[in-house]
Structures are given as structure tokens and as C-alpha cells.
Amino acid sequence: MFTTVGRWCARRPRRVIAAWLLLAAAALSAVATFGRVTSEAVSIPGSDSQAARDIADRAFPASASGKQPVLLHTPAGAAPLTASDTAAAVRGAAAAIAAVPHVVAVTTPYDPAGATAMSSDGHTAYLSVELDVSGRDVTPSMTDAVLAAAAPATAAGIEVTPGGSLAAAVDRGNTGRSEAIGLGTALVILTLSLGSLLAAGLPLLAGVIGLGIALPVLGLVGHLMDVPEAGETIAAMIGLGVGIDYTLFGLTRFRELRAAGVGIEEAAVRTTAGSGKSVAFAGSAVVAALAGLALGGLPLLYALALAPAIAVVTALGVNLTLLPAALVLLGGRLTPKGSAASAPAGRPRGWGRVAALVAARPWPLLLAGLALLGALAVPAAHLHLGQLDAGSKASGSMSRTSYDRMAAAFGPGSNGVLQVVDVLPSPAQPAPGNTAQPGAGNTAVPAAGPTDPRLAAVTTALRGAEGVASVSPPALATDGRTVRWQVTPTTSPSDPATTALVHRLRADVLPRATAGTGQQLHVGGTPAAQADLNARIAQRMPVVVGFVLTVAGLLLLLAFRSPVVAVKAAVMNLVSVAAAYGVLTAVFQHGTGARLIGLDGAVPIPGYVPLLMFAVLFGLSMDYEVFLLSAVREGFLRERDNRRAVVAGLSGTGRIISSAALIMVAVFLSYLLSDDPVVKMFGIGLASAVALDATVVRGLLVPATMVLLGDGNWWLPRWLDRLLPHVDIERDGHTPQPGESGEPAPVLQTR
């Protein structure tokens, strides 16, 4: 099949290239017409926080965005916001903001419904602004319009700072600079490695075209499911890295064939049949590993797995069809005179020396490599799943400024209020004379006092709970049965004490307060949702890890027909992932070197980061494993000498694997320029893992263990040999090995 595809594309190069360019134009046009949609909504089916959210959404209908704060602040020594002049300016600003397009309602701290929005010293308050759009649909221009409308307040000397989605819209970073730096660095590495600017530009062009299709497609997928903004960034990181690497592997094979005297068209076809087949296998392994995230049972994981999977599949399509077409058109210009491919053989250099050293001293190098990875993995033993909040944003950003002012004026818990929702068995009545408050933006009727013993018991229990700063009066919905309390913790959303409070309310405080009443209470809000998300991820992680390990092992067993090779590869991958987790924990959770990458200090690690990293890293490590083992196995089948095969395989692939890894590391590290801590986590985690995998693991541990195991690497029970289909991913069908007659050479077998 690969030969057929490669030949068809090689004979119609202009048609194939035109088709890809039209596809890219169509994808870009479609996303420009329908818009790119992302959503930060986190759905956790079956969780307590999801139940609270669903009940509240039905009983307390609100705007699409919820209530976005607009912080008002006057410095010490200036008139407080409670003074008549400043209050008039605030009311004028609120009226002007209410007239801004997409604003549904504005609640001021002078309205009864906003009474808690004024600090005790009167110098800080906030307007509650409700919009008819949410998520990424809140644009910087909307924030600018709100700020412009707040001119009466700013003219009175009041500092105005939007928070929530309004601030996030302004702070939303653009990864274009990171991608440009990554591409520029990759161009330098490729030029030095290939010795040709034209050859170096081909992998970059393939990566950009693949990314230019994958990202618009992902933007359109956002219309069908919730895709977080981080998903797009991760897709860009992975798509650009594998797109360049896959093309580099194919280009290297093409140059080798051309140096051996193979014609241009035939070399392009054989590149697709050989290298293209290996790339397809490696890419399929990445997608299969990502598919394991579906076992997490969370829509967020589905989206975070689908995003890079789309990028990888697009990169595979480019490699299998666009690459052979481009190779035919560019032809001999891709192999400059005096290239390494045509250099005469001599004393071992570079990776050849490393291979000889590993073969000569496998035990010392194996133990040294394991010691290094073990030392890096030590911090991972203390890894715990946390949650980020706006306090982790860059200093000076609008989100961070509003967060800090809210925390200073109303306490750290004001940035992550909990929602306690109660469904009463029978209707309750609000306090006499209570009416809906203007500007509240919903149909709830806040109770003026504890008119129902059931509500009074819950209110008293909440106010007396450890870790609770304040509790709002119960708000009764129009159905007379659904009640909601706003519970402000004493600690910030990212503080583990807030998560402990959520668990304490659910397990102890609320059950005791409602014992025997038949009430159905649920604890929701962002901190509760994040706690449930981390708990669900921790619960499902063993299943996901087991699936990925099994799939990776089966794929390697199928490719190389060796249980020893498959198990060894899985173990080595686990070691490299553990080391990457250790680096991640040290930098972010412990704060080691955090300031060097633009953070103020330690930040929590969200639960989905290590889980997604595990799947991605296991998939990416398959790339280098496949190319190294393909060369080793090919040498073993040809000469039947394991040690020589290992040396030849590492010598022949070391340079291309290290170059590919260096490119991927450069791409990942370029994303450290992002202000988003999650993007920085993936950048550091993926870069460190790929660097360790391509050097310590593939350069030392894998060849050392293969030398020590000897011919046992290729042991295969006869019963398993009969069950496994023959899949040759290392040959292109034109280079039969000595002793072959249409079937792979036999391997060591036992009954």
C-alpha cells in the first residue's frame, strides 16, 4: 500500500501539492467564516460539583458568562467609594457599561444584591457585569468597550480593573512568537545537519502546512465539543514537532538512496515505502496512546487527546503524500556535493564512537544512565495534583491585578467562591416582604432571614465550619425548593486547604446539618469542580497508564516480533517519563528555577497535565524506538550478530534521532515565552522528556541492555510466532536481506 501511494504521488507531484494547498486554504476559509471556538468549561459527569452546577443552571437562569467582576479601587488617603461624589461616579460608570453591546446587566455595590461587593474600608469594590457571550467569545474589544464606558469612574480618580473573562480576553496570549522562534531554531539545526538550506526548508514547510490545516480543523471542532485553549497550544506544539521530525526522517532516507545512485522517482517511492511506513507506525502509536485518555471518562480529556491527535494525523498525511511529491520536484538539489551521505567510511566518529563505547562497556553505562534518570525522578515521588487560579498568572497582567486586589480587599477565598445547592423535599417561603433585587440578572429571591428551619440549620453549619470566611443568605429559586448559598473560603482556590474544605463540607458538615431531613445538598463552584477533576483523574490514571503500556507493548511486539524488546521498551519509557515528572515537580511544584521561566514561584500542577504528558510522551518515544530498533533488527537479520547489529543501528540512527530530538526540544522550549503556566508545564515536561529519551535512553540504556541480552533480544515462542502477523516496518520492499526468500529471517524460537 505504501509503495502504491508513494508512486501515485511521485508521478503527480504538482497535482498533489496543489491539493494540499487547496485543503489548507479551505480550512482557513472555513474557520474564518464560522469562527474558532474554545471553551474552558469543565464537565465532570457524575460528580457532586456537576450536580450542583446542573441544578443551579436550571433553577437560577443566568447570562452566558456568569458575573464578571470589574474592580474599583481608590488609594489610601483618597475619598472612599462610599463618599457621595465617588458613588455617583461609580453609578454613572455602571449605567454606561450597561449600555455596552453584549452587556446584559450590571450590579453595583450600592444595590441590595451587591451589598457584599464593598470592602470594609470602602476603598475597593466591584461591579458585577453579565454578558451574553462566554469563553473565547469575550474579546479584547469588549473589554476595551467596558473600560471606555467606565470613564466617569476613572475621571473621579478611581482605578478600574476588569477581572474574570474580561481580563482573560486581554491577557490571552498569542503563540505566534513561540512558533516563529521554534521554526527559526529548527531551520538552523536542520541546515547544520543536512548541509543544505533548501533541504532544511522542506521539513519546515511540511510542518507549517500540517499546522495550517490541523489548527483550523480543531477550531471548527470547537463548535461540536468543548475544546480548551490549552488544547490548541498542545496541538501546535506536538503538530509542529512531529511534522518536522517525520519529514526529516523521510528526507534523510531519500538522500541516502540518491547517494547510492537510485533515481529520483524511485527514491521518493522507496522513501514512502520504507521510512513512510515506519513514520505511519510511529504516528499510529502516538494516536493510540492518546486514545487511552478516553478511558479517563472526562470530556476535558477527550478534547485534550483529540487536539494533538488531529495534528499528528495531519502530519502523517503530509509525510505520506506531500513529501514524495516535493522530493520528485526538488530532486537532486536536496543532496549537496560532499554530503555526509556520500562521505567515505573511516574511523568511527560521533555516534559511532558512542555505539562502540556502549558495546564495550554496557554495564557501567547502563548503571550510570539509570542513576541519572533515577536522580531526576526523585521529586516525582512528591508530585500531587493541584489547581491553578489567576494568582498564578504573570505579574502585571490584568487577571493577576484583579485577583490580587480581590484577595486584599475581600480575602483570598473571594476569588473562588463555593456554591452550595440544596433541593428541599417541600417548598420553603422567603422572608416576608422580600422581593427580587434589581440588576441581579436572575429570578432568584434572596431570603432576608432564616425563615425555614431547614435553611437556618444549613446556614448555621456553614458559617461555623472551619475554613469558611463568610456565607451569603440563602437564595431561594422561584420553584420554592431550590436554594443556593455562596460560601467564601478563608483560603485561595489553589490552596490545598480549600480542597480540604470541599471534602469536609461534603463528608461531615452538611450531612450532620441535614440528617433525617431528606435534603439533597451539593457543593459546586470552580474550586469544587477542580477538586472533583483531580480526584477523577487520580482514580482513572492506573487504567489509562495500563492501557497505554499494553498498546505500546503490543505494537512493538507486532513490529519487531520480540517480547523482550517490547517489555524492555515499555520499561525504558516508564523510566524516562518518571524523570520528566521529576523535572516537572521540581520546577513547578517546588519552584526550582521557576523565575527563570517567567513565574513568580511555585505553582500547582493540574491533574490533567501529567496524565496527558504520559500519553504524549509514550507516543513520541515510539518514534525514536521504532527508528533505532528498525536499524538494529535489520542488521541482525542480515548478519546474525547482535552486538554488531546494535553498534551499526546506533551509529546509523544516532545523528538523525538526536537532530530530530533537538528540533522537538527547541520547539517545546520556545513555548516558555507563553504567560500561561500550563503551556510552560508542557514545554518543560515534553522538552526534558524528549531530550532524555533521545540521549540517555536511546543512546545508552537501550543499546546497553540489548548488548547484555545478546541473542535473547530476538527470542520468540513458536506459538506466538504463529499468532503474530508479519509486519515489516523497516524495509521498503526493494532491499531483500541475505537469506530471505520472501519471508523474514527466522528468529530464536522455543516451544
N, C-alpha and C positions, 0 to 999 in steps of 0.2 A: 504493500500500500504506500509506504513512504517513498519508494522508488517511483511509483506511478505519479504521485503528487509532485515530487521534485522534478520529474521530466516534463510534466504538463506545464508547470510554472516556468521552467527554464526555457521552454520553446515559445512561450508567450510573455516575455518579460514586461513589455510596455503595457500590455492589457492588464496584467496582474497589478502592476504599480498604480495604474490609473484606477483600478477597482478599489484599492486601499485608500487612495487619496479621496475618492468619491465617498467612501464609507466614513472617513474622518470628517469630511465636510457635512455629510448628512447628520452625523451625531452632534456636531457642534451647532448646526442649524436647529436641530430638534430641541436641544437644551436651551438655546437662545429664545426659541418660540414659547416653550412650555415652562421654562424656569427650572432652576436647580433647587431641590428641596432637601433640607436636612431637618432632623428633629432630635432634640435632647431628651425627649420623653422616655422614661424608663418604665416599661411594663413588666411586672413580675407576677405572672398568673399563679393564683392560689395562695399568695402571700397576704399577711394581715394588712400591710400598707396599701396593697392594691385594692383590697376590700374597702378600706377607709376611703380611698380615692374615688372608687366607683359609686359608693353610697353618697358621698358629698357632691359629686358631679351631678347626680340625679336630683338630690334634694335642694342643693344650693346652686342653681344655674348661675354661671359667671361668664365673663368675657373669655375670649380665646386665650388671652395671655395671662390671665390672673391679674393680680395687683402689682404693678411695678412701682417701686419707691423712687421719688425724686427728693433727694436730701436737701434740706435748707439749713444753713449754719451761719451764725454771726459770731465773730471772735469775742473773747473776753474783753470787757470794757465797752463794747458796743451795746446798743439797745437790744434787749432780748426780743424774741419773736412774739412774746406776749404783749409787747407795747402796742399801742393803738396804731401808730404810723406803720410799723413793720407788719402788723397783722393786716392792715389794709393793703399793703404791697403784696403780701402773700395771697390774699383773696383775689387781687387783680391778676396776678400771675396764674392762679388756678383757673380763673374764668377764661383767660386767653388760651391756656393749654387745653381746656375742654373743647375749644373750637378748632383745634388742630386735627387735620384728617387722620382717621383711624383711631382717634381717642373716643372711647365710649363714655367714660365717666371719670371724675376727679373728686377725691375725698380729701378735705383739708383737716389739719389738726384742730380746727375750731368747730368742726361738725361733731355732733354726738358720736357718730360712728367712728370718728378718727381721734377720739379723746386720748387714746394711748399713744398717739404719734407725736407727742411733745415731750421732750426731755425734762427732767426735774428742774434744771437750771434755766430752762426756757431759751437756750441758745441753739438747740438743734431740734429739728422736727422733720417730718417728711409728708409729702403729698402721695396719695395712693392713686396711680394713674392706670386705668384699664384700657386695653387696646383690643381691636377686633382682629388682630393678627398675632401670631406667636412664633417662637423659634427663630429660624433664619429669616423669616419674612419681616421681622423687625429690622429695618435697615438703618444705616448711619444717618440717612437723610431724615428719618422720622425722629431720631434723637436730636438732630440739629434743629428740627422744627420745634420740638418741645423746649429746647434751651432758648431758642429765639423768642418763643412765646412767654418765657419766664422773665423777660426784660424788666417788668415792673419790680420784681424782687431784686434782681441784680442792680438795678438803678438805686435801690434803697440800701445797698451795701451788703446784701445777703448773698452768700456763696451758694450756688445751685449745682448739685452733682447728681445726675441720673444714676440709678442703680438697676439691678436685675437685668432683664433682656435689653433695656435701653442702653445700659453700659456695655453689655456684652457685644452689642451690634457695633459699637465704636472700637472696642478692643479686639474684635475678631481679626486675627492675623491673616496675612496672605503668605502662602508658602512659595510664591514665585521666586523670591530671593534665594531660598534654600535650594530649590530645584536648579536655579541658574548656577549657583556655586557648585552643586554636586555634578552638574554636567561639565562645567569648566574643569574641575579636578579630574573627572573621568577622561576628558579629552587629553589632558597632559599624560595621565597614566597610560592610556591606550597608545598615544604617539610614541612614548618611550618604549613600550612593549612591542609594538608592531613595526616601528621604524618607518611609518608612512602616515602622513596627515590624512590622506584620502581613506586609507584603511581604518584609521582611528575614527573618522567621522561616520562610518557605516553603522557601528553599534549604537552610537548616539542617536542617529536618525531613526533607527528601528525603535529605540526606547521612547523617543518623543512621539512617534506616530502611534505606538501602542498606548501610551498615556493619553494622547489626544483623543483616543476613541473610548478608552476604559472610563475615564472620569466623567465625560458627558453621559455615558450609559448609566453610570452609578447615580448621577444627578437625576436622571429620569426614573430610576428605580425608587428614588425617594418619594415619588408620587404614590407608590404602591405599598411601601412599608417605611417604618421609622428608621432612618439611617443617620446616625450621629455624625457630626462634623469630623470627629476623630477618625471615623471610618474612611472618609475621603483622603485624609492625610496619610493614613496607613496604606491605603491602596496606591497612592502616589509613590510612597517610599518603596514598597515591595515591587510595584509595576516597573518603576524606573530601574531598580537594581537588577531584577531578573531579565528585563528586556535587554539591557546592555550585556549582561553576562551570557545569556543564551546565544545572542548574536555573535559574541566574541568566541564562544566555543565553536560555532559553525564556521566562522571566518578563519579560525586557526586551522581547522581541518581542510578547508578549501585551499589555503596557502600551502599546506603540506602536500596535497595532491598535485597542485600546479608545479611545485618544486620537483616532484617525482616525474613530471612530463605528461601528466594527464590533461586532456583537452579541457577547454573552459566549460562547455556544456556538460560534459561527462563528470567533471569535478564538482559542479554545482549539484548534479543529480546524486552523486555518491555522498556528498556532504549531507544532503537531506536524508538519504537512506541510512547513513551511519550516525553522524552527530545529531541530526534532527530526531532520529529515533531515541537516542539517549536523552535529549532535551525533553521530548514528549513524555518519556517515562518519569524523568525527574519532576517536570511540571505537574504531571498527574499525581505524583506523590505529595506535592505541596497542596494541591486541591483536596486530595483525600484526607490529609492531616487537618486541613481547615474544616472539612465536613464533620470531623469529630466534635466540633464545638456545638453542633446541633443537638448533641446529647445533653448539653447543659440546660436545655428546657427554657431558655430565656430569649425573647425576641431581640434583645440587645446583642447577644452572642451570634444570632443568625445574621444580623446586619454586619457585625464586625468580621464575620467569616466570609460573607458574600462579597464584601468590598474588595479585599485583596485577591479573592478567587477570580473575580471578573478581570482584574488586572493581569493575573498570571495566565489565564486562558487567552486573553488578547495577545500577550507576549508570545505564547506558543503559536498562535495563528500567524503572527508576523514572521516568526522564525521558520515555519514550515512552508510558507508560500511566498512572502515578500522577499525573504533573504535569497533563495535561489534565483529569483528574477533579477535582483540587484547584482548578484555575483556574475551573472551572464553579461549584463550590460557593462559592468565595470571591468570585467575580465582581467587581463594581465597586469593592469595598473595597480592591482591590490597586492602584488608580490614584488617589492622593490629589489633591485640587484643587491647582492651581498647580504640578504636577509639571513636571519638565524636559521630559517628552514633549509637553506642550501649551504650552510657553513660546514666545512669538513669536520669529520669526527676527530677528537683528540682526547686529551686528558679530561676527566670529569670536572665540570665546573658547576657552581651554584647548587641547584637541587640534586645534581648528580653526585656531588660530594656529600650532601646531606644523606642521600639514599645509601651510599657506601658506608657512611659512618653508622647509620641506624642498623644496617645489616651486620656490621662488625661488632657493635656493642648494644644489642637490643635491650638487655636488662637494665643497665644504668639509665638509658634514655627513657625507657618506659616508666621507671620509678620516678625520675626527675619530672617528667610530664604530668604524672598523676599527682605528685606532691604540689606542683604549681597550681593545677586546677583545684586540688583539694583545699589549698590555702585560700584561693579566691572564692570558693564555695562556702567557707565557714560562716560569713554573715548571713547566708540564706537560711541558716537554722533559726534565726530570729525574725524572719520575714512574717509580718502579719498584715492582713488586709484592712485597709482603712478607707477613708473617703475624703475627697478634696472639696474645698469650698473657695469662695472668692478671695479668702485670705492667703491663698497660695499663688494668686496672680502676681504679676510683676509690679513692683513699687512704682507709683506714679500713674498706673492705669486707672481708668475711670471705675472699673469694677472694684479694684483694691481700695481706692479712695472712699467710695461709698460704703464698702464693707467696714473699713476702719472707723469711719465716723458713726456708723450704726452701732458698732461694738462699744465705742467710747461713750456714747450717749445713752444707749438702751441696754447695754450688756452684750457679751459675745453671743448669747443664745438668740438674740433678736435677728440674727442672720439665718437662722434655721429653726423656725417655729414649728412645733409639732401640732398635728391636728388629731384630736380625739373625737371620734364619731360614735354616737350611741343611737341605736334603733330601739325605742321603747315598745314594750308589748301593747300598751294602750296609750292613747293621745294624752299629751300634757298641755297645760294652758300657760301662756306667758303672764307676766305681771300685769295687773290692771292698768289700763291707760297706755300701755306700751305700743308703739307704732313703728313701722319700718322707717329707717333713717334715710334721709336724702343723701344721694351720692354713694350709697352702699354698693350699688351695682348688682344686687341680687335680691331675692324675695325673702331672705331670712329676716326674722324678727328677733333681735337680741333681747333676751329676758332681762328685765331691770333688777330682778332679785330671785332668790331660790324659792319659787312658788310651788315646786313639786318636790317631795322628799327624795325622790329618786335622783333628781338633778342636784339637789343640795348635797346628797351623800357623795356623789362623784366629784363635785366641785371642791368639797372639803378635803377629800382624799388626795386630789391632785395638788391642791395648794400645800398640803402637808408633806408631800413626797420629797425625799431627798433629791437634790439636783434640779428642782423646779424654782425658777426665779419669779414667775407670775403666771396667773391663769385668768383668761378673759371670762366674763359672764357667759353662761351657756346661750348659744344662739339656736332658736327653735325654728325649724323649717315650716312652710305652710301646710305640710301634711300633718302637723301636730305631733309627730312621733320621732322624727329625726332631729337630733341635737348635736351641736358641734362646739367644742371648746378649743381655744387657741392656747397652747401651753408653751411658754418660753423657758427653755433650759437655762441653767446658770453657766453652761459651757458652750463653746463654739460647735458648729456642725461637724468639724473634722476631729474634735476631741473624742477619744475613746470613752470618756465619761458620758457623753451624750448617747452613744450606742448602749452603754450600760443602763442609762435611764430608760431608754425604749424597752429594753428587755425587762427591767424592773416594773415598769407600768403594766406591761402585758402579763407578767407571771405572778405579780404579787399585789400591787396597789389597786388596780381596777377589779380583779376578781374578788378581793376582800370587800371592796365598796359596793359591789352589786350582787353579792352572794344571795341566792334564793329569789332574786327579782325577775329573772328571765331576760335581762337586758343583754344586748349584743354590742359590745364595745370593740372598737378597732383603733389602733394607733397608726396614723399616717403622717404625711409631710416628708420633705426631702431627706432629713436625717434618718427617718424610719425606713424609707424606701431604700436608701443606700445600705443600711444595716441588713435589710432583707436580701438585697442583691448579693452582698458579700457572703451571707450565710448560705444562700442557694449555690453560689459558685464553689464555696468550700465543700459543700455536700456533694456536688456533682463532679468535682475535679478528679477524684480517683477513676470515675467512669470514663471521662474524656481522655485522661492520660493513658488508661489501659487500652482504649480504642486506638489511639494514635500509635502506641507502641506495637500493637498487634498488626495494624495495617502496614506500618513501616517494615516490620519484620517479614510479613508475607510478601510484600513487594520485592524486597531484597532476596528472599528465598526464591521467588519466581524468576528474578533476573539472573541470579548467579548460582542457583541450584546448590546452595550450601547452607545448611542450618547453622554451622559455626559462624560463617560470615554474617548471616542475618542477626544472630543473637549478639555477636560482638559489636556490630554497628549500632544496635539499639542501646547497648550499654555505654558505648562511647558517646552517643548522642545525649544520653542522660547526664553523663559527666560534664559535657560542655554546657548543657542547659543549666545544671546546678551552678557552675562557675558564673554564668551570665546572671543568674538570680542573685548570687553573692555580690556581684558588682552593682546590680540594681539596688539591692538593700543597703549597701554601704553608701552609695551616692545620695539616694533619695530619702530613705527611712532614717539613716544615721547622719545624713548631711555632710558626709566626707567629700570635700571639693565641690559642694553644691553651688557656692558663689562663683566658681569658675565657669559655670554653665548658665549663669543669669538668674539663679534662685537666691532668696534671702537666707535660706537654711533648709533644714529637713522638712519634707512634705510627706503626707501619707501616700501609700501605693494602692490605688483602687483594685478591687479583686479581679476585674476582667483583664488587667494588664499582664500579670504573669500567666494567666490561662491562655490568652491569645498569643503571647510570646512563645509559649511552649509549642503550640500547634505550628506557628510560622517557622520557628527555628528547626523543628524536626523536619519540616518540609524542605527548607532551604539547605539543611545539611545533607539531604539526599542528593542534591546537585553534585557536590564535591565527592560524595561517597560513590556515586554512580560512575563519574568520570575516572576516578582513581582505580576503583575495583575493575572497571571495564578493561583498563590498560593492563592491570596485573593479571586478570584472568586470561586475556588474550595472549600474554606472554607465557603463562603456564600451559595453556593448550598447545602452544607452538613448540615449547622446548621441554616441558615436563620437569622444570626445575623451579621450585617455589622461591628460593632465595633470589635467584637471578630475575625471576618474574617481578618480585617486589621491588628490587632495585631499578629495573627497567621501567616499571609502571610509575614509580615516584619520580624518577628522573625525567620521564616524558611528559608528565602532567603537572609537576610541581610548579613550573613557571606560569602556566596558563591558569591553574587554580589560584595561585597567590595573586596574580594580576586581577582575576575576576573578583576575588575576595576584597582586594584593596579598593577596587571600584565601588563595590557594595558598601564597604565601610565608609568611604568618602561620602557616598550618597546619604547614608543614615546619619552620619555626624553633621552633615550640613543642616539637618532639621533641628539642631540645637539652637539655631537662631530664632526659632518659634518661641513665643512667650507662654505657650500652653505647656504646663508641666507634664501632661500625659504624652504629648508629642516628644518632649525631651526624654521621657522614660523609654519610649520605644526606640528613639535614636540611640541612646546609650546602651540599652539592653541588646538590641539587634546588632549594633556595631561591635560590641565586645564579644558577643557570641560568635559572629561570623569570623572575626579576627582569630579567636582562639580555635575555632573549628578548622580553619584553613591552615593554621600553622602547627599548633601543639597537637591537635587531634589527628588531622590527616597527614601532617608532616612527621610526627613522632610516634604517637600511640598506635595508630592503625598499622603502619608498616612494621613497627617493632613487634606487635602481637602476632602479625602474620608470619614474620620470620621465626618467632618462637614456636608457633603452632605447626610450622612446616607443611607437609602434605595434608595434615589434618584439616587445613582450611577448606579443602575441597572434598571432604568426606560426605557421602550421601547414601543413606539406606536404599536398598534396591526397591523396597515397597514405595518409598517416597519418590524415587526416580520414575516409577511407572505412573504415579499420580500426577506429577507436575508436567504441565505442557512445556514444550521447548520454546523459549523466548530469547532470541539473540539480540541484545540491545547494543552490542559493541561492534558488530561488523556491518559493512554496507552491502554485502552480497557479491562483491567483486574481488574480495581478497581471501580465498579459501586458505585454511591453515594446513600445515603439513599433517598428513594422516587423516584428513577429513574426506568424507565421501557423501556430502550432503547432510550429515548429522554432526552435532557437536562431538568433540572428542570425549571419550569416557572419563569419568571422574572416579575417585576412590569410593568404592561401594562395599557395604556389608549387608548381610541378611538381617 
